[in-house]
Amino acid sequence: MKESLTILAIISFLIIVWRRIRIDGFVVALDVRIYLIASTILYIGIPSLAILFFDLSTLYGESENAKNWYVNISLSIIVIATSEYIVRSGFSRSHSSKIRWAQDRKITPHYIKTSLIVLAVAASAYAAVVLTANLPNIISTIGDRSLASALKTSLNEQYKLMLTMNIGCASIIALSLLNKKFKYVILLAPYLAFDILFLARDYLFIAMVVIFVIRIFNGGEIKMKHGVYIFLILYAVEFFRASWNRESLMAEGISALIQMPGELIGTTMATFVVADSMEKTELLSYLAHNILFFWLPGSLRPEIFTDLLSVRDVLSEHSPFTWGLGGSLLSEVAILPNFMMWIYPTIFIVYSLLYGYIISKVNRYNGAIVLFFCITNVLAIQRGGILYASLIPLYYFIYFQIAFILLNKIIKNSRRQSAD
């Protein structure tokens, strides 16, 4: 019954999305719910159905209780989220009137373009400097996946590369919409160099989302082949990552072929480890930590939240593997108090509706930027949870606006002084 209802919900969701594409075209791509639901189907829906239909176990050797809990909560989230989408979107008329702002093109003062160019170039130059300064250490990690991952995490924490890249991406998107050109995307090259050297895919995914957002906001057509290209690129990265990590994987009895869809396997196993541990975190501390995460220095967070139990802590203590596991959306559910399991699907829906409302109310350029942050954030949600990642798009948007407004005022004042 559960699996039949879930399959019906997934098929209905796909039909409604296809129907909206035929009616509204690129407008469909502005709906945050589509990306969140689709990623949830991929990350937790498919593993759940595989467990039900094929009685599969992961490499962890989880308990039956953990498997049943995983299947029940994952299918509940998918059924509720897809049902809400189907009811609200499946029987509605065209949504094109809601985004007339997406077609507006007003004359933009030259100093605004200058500010955006400076931000984009500064973010690119900053990444290039960090890459050059740390190149010997980066090269020394080639061949050791664990060292490479640890170094990348350290560099990102120390130099805030993800933050600077997102500010740069927001600037590139605004510039590309102003000029209707893709040429500014080349400024992301230093960040992509990090991914090539670390054999990672985080920055690569962000760069592809930048191109996607620019294309849909400039009225470009999105075809099925574009999705195939993205899939092949990401799968090729996973193949090389698995091949690079082959020795440590084989030590655990895992083939590179099995590890290629490692993102799905890893998140599933992480959930089982956390669920089997039966450990719970304190809800108020968890919420406070996530709210203040982007405003507190990394060195202060452990001192302020001394008793906070995170998913990472549980995995470090209970995971039997020599290679690391990340978190997952359901890992967050497992570590929260039990009553949160019943309201989690509601939080899931509220997140999508809130950001969808913001996108529909702001101007064209800010709408594109918020949508970009929401799409890239689906990975953070699937790796950490809704409560963990819900404010990340807002924080990135605030940081970008602060940087842009300050730089814009400086350039505007300097032009006035020059004119005087």
C-alpha positions, 0 to 999 in steps of 0.5 A: 500500500505504501509503495503503491501510494508513493509511486502514484504520487511520483507519477502524478507529480511528473505528469503535472510538471510536464503539463505545466511545462507545456502550458507555461514554458520556462515559468515552471522553472521558477517554482522552488518546490519542483527542485526540492521534491525532485531531489527528495524523490532521488535521494530518499524515495528511490532508496526507500522503494528499492528497500521495499521491493528488493528487500535491500540492505546497505553496507552498514547492516542496519536493523529492521527498525531503522529500515522500517522507520526510514521507509515510513518517514521518507514515503510520508514526506514524498506523498505529502509534498507531492500531494500539496504540489498536485493540488495547488498546481495541477488544476490551476491555470497558467502562471505566466501572469504572476511573473511579468516582472521576468520580462521587464528590462529597464535602463540600468545606471552604468555604476550598477553594472560596474559594481557587479563587474567588480564583485564578480572579478574580485570573487574570481581573483580571490579564488585564484589567489587562494588556489595559487597559494595552496597549490602545493598542498592541494597537489600533495593530496592527489590520490588520497580521497580522505586527505583531499576532502579534509583539505577542501573542507579546511580551505572552505572554512578558512577562506570562505570560498563557498560564500565568495563563490555565491556572491560572485555567482549572484553578480554574474547572474545579474550581469548576464541578465543585464547584457543577455550574455554568458561571457561572465561565467568564465570568471568561475574558472578558478573555482572549477579548478578546485573541483578538478584538482580535488575531483569534487563536484560542488562548484561544478554543480553551482556553475551549471545552476548559474548557466541554467538560471541565466538561460531561463531568465533570458527566455532560453529553451530548456530541452531534455538533452540539457538534462542528459548532459548534466547527468553524464557530467555528474556521473562521470565525476562520480566514476572518477571519484570512485576510481580514485577511492578504489583502494579504500573502498575495496578494503571495505568490500565495495566495488567502484561500480557500486560506489558510483551512485555514492551520494545516494548510498552514503546518505541512506547509510548515514540515516541508518547509522543515526537512527540506530544510535537512538541519540537525540539533540536538544531542539532549541540549541539546534535551531539557535546554532543553525540561525547563528551559523553564518554570523559566528566565526567557526572558532566561536561556535563550539565554545558557545554550543558546547553541548550540541549534538550534531549528525556529524558527531553521531556519525563520527562515533557510531559509523563503522567505516574507515571512509567518511559519511555525510549527513542527510535530510532524514539524518536530521529527522532521526536526531531531532526529538520524536515529535518533529517527525510528525511536523517535518513534512509541513516544514518541508512545504512551508520552506518551498512556499516561502521562497517561492513567494519571495521570488514572485515578489522581488524584481527580476534580478533579485528573483533570479538570484534567490532562485539560484540560491534555492536550487543550489541549496537542495544539496545542502538540504539533502545532506543536512536537512531542512532546519539545517539549511533553510536559511542558507539562501537568505543568508547568501542573499543578504551577504550579496546585497550588503557587498553590492550596496556598499560597493555601489555607494562607493562607486557612485560617490566617487563618480559624483566627486569626479564630476564635481 
